[in-house]
Amino acid sequence: GEFRAPDHAAQRVPSNVARYAGNYLNLVFALAMGAAALSRPVLLFALWVALLVTMLGPPEMFDVHMWRPKSQGGVVDLGGSGLRLRVAVAAHGGLWALALLAGRAGVVIALVLAMVHAYLRTRPLAVMAKETVKSTIKKMM
């Protein structure tokens, strides 16, 4: 039927890319991080620590007060969830920038592996077994 997984490679690649897109993105990021760790381990570690602190740190850690003269409004609160979000976004953006700039070899390898998988991956074994059982039952009846 039309909901069956495609058998021809020209149809199978777009189908598999759509089906496994999240897995491919994780593969690209992981291999890029591995390649970036070889060239810039200190920067990578610093960004991971910043991201870890924003995710696991207590909320009180981000309560920051900036002292200004009374003529400029006095004490200003900079912290809270806004500061936490800005640090998390900056750390995550830095990780992606590091992955794409310093981990280019990992990105290329991951894209090649993803395309090979998309080209060679046929149909899941569970789906094939399910269809085989259904066709066998139909033949018996």
VOBA-1610 file (N, C-alpha, C; in pm, whole numbers, padded with zeros to 5 digits, always signed):
BEGIN
Gly+00082-00118+00000Gly+00000+00000+00000Gly+00086+00125+00000Glu+00022+00239+00006Glu+00095+00364+00002Glu+00163+00398+00134Phe+00127+00331+00243Phe+00191+00356+00371Phe+00310+00263+00394Arg+00339+00180+00298Arg+00451+00086+00308Arg+00582+00162+00294Ala+00685+00114+00363Ala+00817+00177+00352Ala+00870+00159+00210Pro+00932+00261+00152Pro+00980+00251+00013Pro+01095+00151-00001Asp+01096+00083-00116Asp+01200-00016-00144Asp+01312+00043-00229His+01283+00138-00314His+01381+00196-00403His+01462+00302-00329Ala+01593+00308-00356Ala+01682+00398-00283Ala+01643+00544-00300Ala+01598+00584-00418Ala+01561+00724-00441Ala+01442+00765-00354Gln+01357+00672-00320Gln+01244+00701-00231Gln+01281+00675-00085Arg+01372+00581-00063Arg+01408+00540+00072Arg+01487+00648+00145Val+01577+00719+00076Val+01662+00819+00142Val+01577+00932+00202Pro+01488+00998+00128Pro+01406+01103+00192Pro+01318+01049+00304Ser+01267+00928+00286Ser+01184+00868+00390Ser+01264+00844+00517Asn+01385+00791+00504Asn+01469+00764+00621Asn+01520+00893+00685Val+01552+00992+00603Val+01598+01120+00659Val+01487+01182+00742Ala+01363+01176+00694Ala+01251+01229+00771Ala+01227+01147+00898Arg+01242+01017+00887Arg+01214+00929+01000Arg+01320+00940+01110Tyr+01447+00950+01072Tyr+01557+00949+01169Tyr+01625+01085+01184Ala+01557+01193+01153Ala+01619+01327+01156Ala+01676+01361+01293Gly+01605+01332+01399Gly+01654+01360+01533Gly+01779+01280+01565Asn+01781+01155+01525Asn+01899+01072+01548Asn+02019+01125+01470Tyr+01996+01169+01348Tyr+02106+01222+01268Tyr+02160+01351+01329Leu+02071+01436+01380Leu+02117+01560+01443Leu+02200+01530+01567Asn+02156+01433+01647Asn+02234+01393+01765Asn+02370+01339+01724Leu+02374+01262+01617Leu+02500+01207+01568Leu+02595+01319+01524Val+02543+01417+01451Val+02625+01529+01405Val+02681+01605+01525Phe+02596+01634+01623Phe+02641+01710+01740Phe+02744+01631+01821Ala+02720+01502+01842Ala+02811+01421+01923Ala+02948+01407+01857Leu+02951+01378+01728Leu+03080+01364+01661Leu+03152+01498+01647Ala+03076+01606+01629Ala+03138+01738+01625Ala+03197+01774+01761Met+03127+01740+01869Met+03180+01764+02003Met+03306+01681+02027Gly+03307+01559+01978Gly+03426+01475+01991Gly+03544+01535+01917Ala+03520+01583+01796Ala+03629+01644+01718Ala+03673+01777+01781Ala+03579+01854+01833Ala+03614+01981+01898Ala+03690+01957+02027Ala+03661+01848+02095Ala+03732+01816+02220Ala+03879+01788+02193Leu+03911+01741+02075Leu+04051+01715+02041Leu+04128+01844+02016Ser+04060+01946+01964Ser+04132+02070+01930Ser+04118+02179+02036Arg+04005+02187+02103Arg+03983+02293+02203Arg+03916+02237+02328Pro+03987+02153+02403Pro+03923+02087+02518Pro+03888+02183+02632Val+03968+02285+02656Val+03942+02376+02768Val+03817+02459+02742Leu+03803+02513+02622Leu+03685+02591+02587Leu+03560+02504+02592Leu+03570+02383+02541Leu+03457+02291+02544Leu+03416+02261+02688Phe+03512+02235+02773Phe+03482+02205+02913Phe+03417+02326+02981Ala+03466+02447+02953Ala+03410+02567+03014Ala+03264+02588+02971Leu+03235+02565+02844Leu+03097+02579+02796Leu+03005+02474+02857Trp+03055+02351+02868Trp+02975+02245+02930Trp+02947+02276+03076Val+03047+02328+03148Val+03027+02364+03288Val+02926+02477+03300Ala+02935+02578+03214Ala+02838+02688+03217Ala+02697+02637+03192Leu+02681+02547+03098Leu+02549+02491+03069Leu+02501+02405+03186Leu+02590+02328+03244Leu+02555+02244+03357Leu+02513+02328+03478Val+02584+02436+03505Val+02550+02522+03617Val+02413+02587+03596Thr+02385+02631+03475Thr+02254+02694+03450Thr+02140+02594+03462Met+02167+02469+03429Met+02061+02370+03436Met+02042+02314+03577Leu+02150+02296+03650Leu+02141+02229+03780Leu+02164+02321+03900Gly+02207+02444+03875Gly+02235+02536+03985Gly+02107+02583+04053Pro+02117+02618+04181Pro+01999+02668+04253Pro+01959+02806+04201Pro+01832+02839+04209Pro+01786+02970+04159Pro+01852+03088+04229Glu+01889+03070+04356Glu+01951+03180+04431Glu+02085+03220+04372Met+02149+03129+04302Met+02279+03158+04242Met+02269+03269+04138Phe+02152+03286+04080Phe+02135+03382+03971Phe+02071+03512+04015Asp+02051+03530+04145Asp+02000+03658+04196Asp+02115+03756+04207Val+02126+03845+04111Val+02236+03941+04104Val+02179+04082+04117His+02241+04163+04203His+02201+04303+04220His+02316+04392+04174Met+02284+04490+04093Met+02386+04583+04046Met+02364+04717+04117Trp+02468+04765+04181Trp+02460+04892+04253Trp+02492+05007+04158Arg+02401+05104+04153Arg+02420+05224+04074Arg+02392+05346+04163Pro+02440+05460+04122Pro+02409+05580+04200Pro+02259+05606+04207Lys+02216+05674+04310Lys+02074+05704+04327Lys+02018+05781+04208Ser+02101+05863+04145Ser+02054+05942+04031Ser+02020+05855+03911Gln+02076+05735+03908Gln+02048+05643+03797Gln+01949+05534+03836Gly+01886+05548+03948Gly+01782+05453+03986Gly+01818+05362+04101Gly+01935+05369+04154Gly+01974+05286+04268Gly+02001+05142+04228Val+01956+05049+04313Val+01981+04907+04292Val+01895+04854+04178Val+01957+04777+04090Val+01886+04714+03980Val+01904+04563+03990Asp+01795+04490+03981Asp+01803+04343+03983Asp+01829+04293+03842Leu+01939+04223+03825Leu+01973+04167+03694Leu+01948+04018+03687Gly+01931+03955+03800Gly+01933+03810+03805Gly+01798+03745+03783Gly+01789+03627+03840Gly+01669+03548+03827Gly+01669+03464+03702Ser+01550+03434+03658Ser+01535+03344+03544Ser+01589+03405+03414Gly+01584+03538+03402Gly+01636+03602+03280Gly+01785+03582+03264Leu+01860+03599+03372Leu+02005+03578+03367Leu+02036+03431+03340Arg+01963+03345+03405Arg+01983+03200+03385Arg+01959+03164+03238Leu+01854+03217+03180Leu+01823+03189+03040Leu+01931+03244+02948Arg+01978+03366+02974Arg+02081+03425+02888Arg+02211+03345+02893Val+02250+03301+03012Val+02373+03221+03025Val+02356+03087+02955Ala+02239+03024+02972Ala+02214+02894+02908Ala+02215+02906+02756Val+02151+03009+02704Val+02147+03029+02558Val+02287+03058+02505Ala+02363+03141+02578Ala+02499+03172+02535Ala+02587+03047+02537Ala+02575+02964+02642Ala+02656+02842+02649Ala+02615+02743+02540His+02487+02729+02518His+02441+02636+02414His+02480+02684+02275Gly+02465+02813+02252Gly+02509+02870+02123Gly+02659+02855+02105Gly+02734+02873+02213Gly+02878+02854+02206Gly+02916+02710+02175Leu+02842+02616+02231Leu+02868+02475+02200Leu+02843+02445+02053Trp+02734+02497+01999Trp+02706+02475+01857Trp+02809+02544+01769Ala+02849+02664+01806Ala+02951+02735+01728Ala+03082+02658+01732Leu+03119+02610+01851Leu+03241+02531+01864Leu+03231+02402+01783Ala+03115+02339+01787Ala+03096+02216+01711Ala+03110+02239+01561Leu+03051+02346+01513Leu+03053+02370+01368Leu+03184+02429+01319Leu+03256+02500+01406Leu+03382+02562+01363Leu+03503+02476+01395Ala+03513+02428+01518Ala+03630+02349+01556Ala+03611+02200+01532Gly+03485+02157+01518Gly+03459+02015+01499Gly+03412+01981+01360Arg+03465+02051+01260Arg+03420+02030+01121Arg+03443+01887+01074Ala+03553+01826+01115Ala+03579+01687+01074Ala+03470+01595+01127Gly+03429+01618+01251Gly+03322+01536+01309Gly+03191+01556+01238Val+03163+01680+01197Val+03039+01709+01123Val+03039+01635+00990Val+03151+01640+00920Val+03160+01573+00789Val+03144+01422+00805Ile+03213+01365+00902Ile+03202+01220+00925Ile+03059+01183+00961Ala+02995+01262+01047Ala+02858+01233+01087Ala+02761+01243+00970Leu+02779+01343+00885Leu+02691+01356+00769Leu+02709+01239+00673Val+02833+01194+00655Val+02857+01077+00570Val+02790+00954+00630Leu+02808+00934+00760Leu+02745+00819+00825Leu+02592+00825+00818Ala+02537+00944+00835Ala+02391+00960+00828Ala+02340+00928+00688Met+02411+00975+00585Met+02366+00948+00449Met+02381+00800+00413Val+02487+00738+00461Val+02503+00594+00437Val+02390+00518+00505His+02357+00556+00628His+02247+00491+00698His+02115+00513+00625Ala+02090+00637+00582Ala+01965+00667+00511Ala+01955+00589+00380Tyr+02068+00567+00316Tyr+02068+00494+00189Tyr+02051+00344+00210Leu+02117+00290+00312Leu+02117+00145+00330Leu+02005+00093+00419Arg+01950+00175+00504Arg+01847+00130+00598Arg+01722+00095+00519Thr+01682-00029+00529Thr+01562-00070+00456Thr+01442-00059+00548Arg+01385-00166+00586Arg+01265-00160+00669Arg+01292-00221+00804Pro+01232-00168+00909Pro+01253-00224+01042Pro+01208-00369+01049Leu+01283-00448+01123Leu+01254-00590+01135Leu+01115-00614+01193Ala+01074-00532+01288Ala+00943-00549+01351Ala+00831-00529+01250Val+00846-00431+01162Val+00744-00406+01060Val+00738-00523+00963Met+00854-00572+00922Met+00857-00686+00830Met+00794-00809+00895Ala+00825-00833+01023Ala+00767-00949+01092Ala+00616-00934+01105Lys+00569-00816+01134Lys+00426-00792+01148Lys+00353-00819+01016Glu+00410-00770+00906Glu+00348-00793+00776Glu+00351-00940+00738Thr+00461-01009+00772Thr+00470-01152+00743Thr+00364-01229+00820Val+00345-01196+00946Val+00244-01264+01027Val+00105-01237+00970Lys+00078-01112+00934Lys-00053-01078+00877Lys-00078-01154+00748Ser+00022-01159+00659Ser+00001-01229+00532Ser-00015-01379+00554Thr+00056-01434+00652Thr+00042-01577+00682Thr-00097-01608+00735Ile-00147-01522+00821Ile-00282-01542+00877Ile-00387-01533+00766Lys-00370-01436+00674Lys-00464-01422+00564Lys-00464-01546+00474Lys-00345-01602+00453Lys-00335-01721+00368Lys-00402-01840+00434Met-00393-01848+00565Met-00451-01962+00637Met-00602-01954+00640Met-00661-01839+00629Met-00805-01826+00636Met-00869-01831+00505
//
